[in-house]
Amino acid sequence: MAQDFSKAFYSSRLWRNFRKQYVESVNGLCEICLRSGVVKSGIELHHIEPLTADNVNDVSVTLNS
């Protein structure tokens, strides 16, 4: 579940559009599972750098794929 500082970001149109495009770009598959040879649908996206109250407004962190 999103922390209070990130709720506005996760409900933004910018994030929803980015997430949709990213899921489509990996054909809806879990990239972590694929590295192990398992083909499985993925429904969660993880940031390369964890979000914090200090970086939640930095698109180089929030939208970095």
GUKOL-201165 format. One record per residue (C-alpha): residue number from 1; x, y, z. Coordinates in pm, 1 decimal. Example, Ala and Ser with C-alpha at 12.3 -4.5 7.8 and 13.67 -1.06 7.14 Angstrom:
2
i 1 | u 1230.0 | v -450.0 | w 780.0
i 2 | u 1367.0 | v -106.0 | w 714.0
***
This chain:
65
i 1 | u 0.0 | v 0.0 | w 0.0
i 2 | u 119.1 | v 348.8 | w -81.9
i 3 | u 251.3 | v 560.4 | w 199.9
i 4 | u 84.6 | v 894.4 | w 268.8
i 5 | u 357.4 | v 1097.1 | w 95.6
i 6 | u 314.1 | v 901.2 | w -230.0
i 7 | u -65.3 | v 868.7 | w -257.4
i 8 | u -104.6 | v 1177.6 | w -475.8
i 9 | u 169.2 | v 1054.0 | w -710.0
i 10 | u 16.3 | v 706.9 | w -748.4
i 11 | u -325.2 | v 854.4 | w -824.4
i 12 | u -183.8 | v 1094.2 | w -1085.0
i 13 | u -257.3 | v 1059.5 | w -1455.2
i 14 | u 118.4 | v 1078.2 | w -1520.0
i 15 | u 183.5 | v 761.3 | w -1314.9
i 16 | u -118.9 | v 574.1 | w -1449.9
i 17 | u -12.2 | v 643.3 | w -1809.5
i 18 | u 351.4 | v 553.2 | w -1739.6
i 19 | u 250.7 | v 231.5 | w -1564.6
i 20 | u 19.3 | v 126.8 | w -1849.6
i 21 | u 286.5 | v 191.4 | w -2112.4
i 22 | u 553.2 | v 10.0 | w -1912.2
i 23 | u 336.5 | v -298.6 | w -1854.5
i 24 | u 263.3 | v -307.3 | w -2227.6
i 25 | u 635.1 | v -273.5 | w -2308.6
i 26 | u 715.2 | v -593.5 | w -2112.6
i 27 | u 406.9 | v -771.3 | w -2248.4
i 28 | u 256.1 | v -780.8 | w -1899.8
i 29 | u 521.3 | v -1022.7 | w -1776.6
i 30 | u 704.4 | v -1013.9 | w -1445.7
i 31 | u 1064.6 | v -923.0 | w -1522.9
i 32 | u 1194.2 | v -1069.5 | w -1195.6
i 33 | u 1032.9 | v -1406.1 | w -1274.5
i 34 | u 1162.4 | v -1398.5 | w -1633.7
i 35 | u 1520.2 | v -1368.7 | w -1507.8
i 36 | u 1465.5 | v -1704.3 | w -1338.5
i 37 | u 1309.1 | v -1857.2 | w -1650.1
i 38 | u 951.9 | v -1837.6 | w -1518.2
i 39 | u 685.4 | v -1682.7 | w -1742.3
i 40 | u 430.7 | v -1516.9 | w -1517.5
i 41 | u 204.0 | v -1214.1 | w -1538.7
i 42 | u 324.4 | v -912.6 | w -1346.9
i 43 | u 87.0 | v -666.1 | w -1184.9
i 44 | u 324.6 | v -460.5 | w -971.9
i 45 | u 590.6 | v -216.6 | w -1077.7
i 46 | u 884.6 | v -147.6 | w -852.9
i 47 | u 1095.9 | v 162.4 | w -861.8
i 48 | u 1467.1 | v 114.3 | w -917.6
i 49 | u 1524.4 | v 353.3 | w -629.3
i 50 | u 1268.1 | v 330.7 | w -346.7
i 51 | u 1038.8 | v 630.8 | w -315.3
i 52 | u 1078.3 | v 858.6 | w -18.2
i 53 | u 917.1 | v 1183.6 | w 90.3
i 54 | u 1230.2 | v 1357.4 | w -42.3
i 55 | u 1227.3 | v 1210.3 | w -394.0
i 56 | u 859.1 | v 1144.9 | w -470.5
i 57 | u 844.6 | v 1460.8 | w -685.9
i 58 | u 1160.4 | v 1379.5 | w -883.9
i 59 | u 1059.1 | v 1222.4 | w -1216.5
i 60 | u 1411.1 | v 1087.7 | w -1267.1
i 61 | u 1330.1 | v 861.1 | w -972.1
i 62 | u 954.5 | v 807.2 | w -999.0
i 63 | u 941.1 | v 742.3 | w -1373.2
i 64 | u 1278.7 | v 575.8 | w -1419.4
i 65 | u 1247.4 | v 246.6 | w -1601.6
***
